[in-house]
Amino acid sequence: MHIVGLTGGIGSGKSMAALFFKELNVPVIDLDDIAKEITTKNNEGYNEIVKKFGVRYLNDKKEINRYLIKAEIFNDPKLKKEFEQLIHPLIYTACLNQIDNFHTQTYLILIVPLLFETKTYLGLIQESLLIDCKISTQKERVCSRDKLDSKLIDKIIASQLERSERQEKADNIITNDGSVDELKQKIKIFHDNIIKRLQND
């Protein structure tokens, strides 16, 4: 199984890229989706958070208040580490289980937002694909999409690798400062090239 690790800073367009890969019938595993799934009510991650923190991070419906967690962990490195120690092993196990389901496919996309920062998933992939854009574009997109406070957006961006470092580490780079159609076209070209390459191996 050939696994492409797709990464990029917040607001770079990873989800849109994933959508286009799915349209090309390429399996996509997204760690953010796994994280949401395991922290939904009464799932394993949810239970671990409640066990450690009580009801502090639950809303009125007894669901995880993701905005509150996001706001607090980027102001408290110790708390961020505690959450990572709780949730990351569960995400990794769920990820391995999902990969097993696609073993007959030519290749799959594994979306790891912090691929180069954590290094946990580098051993699972054969190559990396960076969806890249200007920092100003990131901020505009996140502000529009998530309605987050600009200071929090700055903290999230600051917690990730510098753009130039990601570019240095990536095997492949798709620039996404243009239109949605441009991104779609670039994904198609990448897909066609990788299929051709894998067939020739």
Secondary structure as UniProt FT lines:
FT   STRAND          2..7
FT   TURN            10..11
FT   HELIX           14..23
FT   TURN            24..25
FT   STRAND          28..30
FT   HELIX           31..38
FT   TURN            41..42
FT   HELIX           44..53
FT   TURN            54..57
FT   TURN            60..61
FT   HELIX           66..73
FT   TURN            74..75
FT   HELIX           77..101
FT   TURN            102..104
FT   STRAND          107..111
FT   TURN            113..114
FT   HELIX           115..118
FT   TURN            120..124
FT   STRAND          127..132
FT   HELIX           135..146
FT   HELIX           150..159
FT   HELIX           163..169
FT   STRAND          172..175
FT   HELIX           180..200
//
